[in-house]
Amino acid sequence: MFTPSQHDVRRFFCETFRKQRNNEILTPMEAIARDWIMQHPEYADELRDVEAALAADYSVESGKANPFLHLSMHLSIAEQISIDQPPGIRAAYHALAQRLGEHEAHHQVMECLGEMIWTSQRNNTPPDGAAYIECVKRRAS
């Protein structure tokens, strides 16, 4: 299993942003990342300087939103939808997207994903995919 470090993730998004600005060829994963980067122009300053990105503190105490976590969650959700894993996420997402639009639906799914991860960590239990799907379905109705 590939487990990138925090710096690997930040470099990936910064490099994708650089390649996009320079009109360079992107890998398939970079192309997906680019699409989400373009939908978040507010992150351009953080993505422009890789050294600053590597040094940035996005702890809760800093009070700054973490653009790399946000973009990573978009990528994770896009992958989940593409392979329908956990089973049912694709249909639940599409129902939500039909009501809210794709980008806002992603943000709603992100809330459910974060809740599932938080609950799993708090209770020291495996992630509950069924609860995750139900959360998305509730938001779609």
Buried (B, 14 or more C-beta within 10 A) or exposed (E): EEEEEEEEBBBBBBBBBEBBEEEEEBEEEBEBBBEBBEBBEEBEEBBEEBEEBEEBEBEEEEEEEBBBBBBBBBBEBBEBBEEEEBEBBBBBBBBBBEEBEBEEBBBBBBEBBEBBEEBBEEEEEEEBBEBBBBBBBEBBE
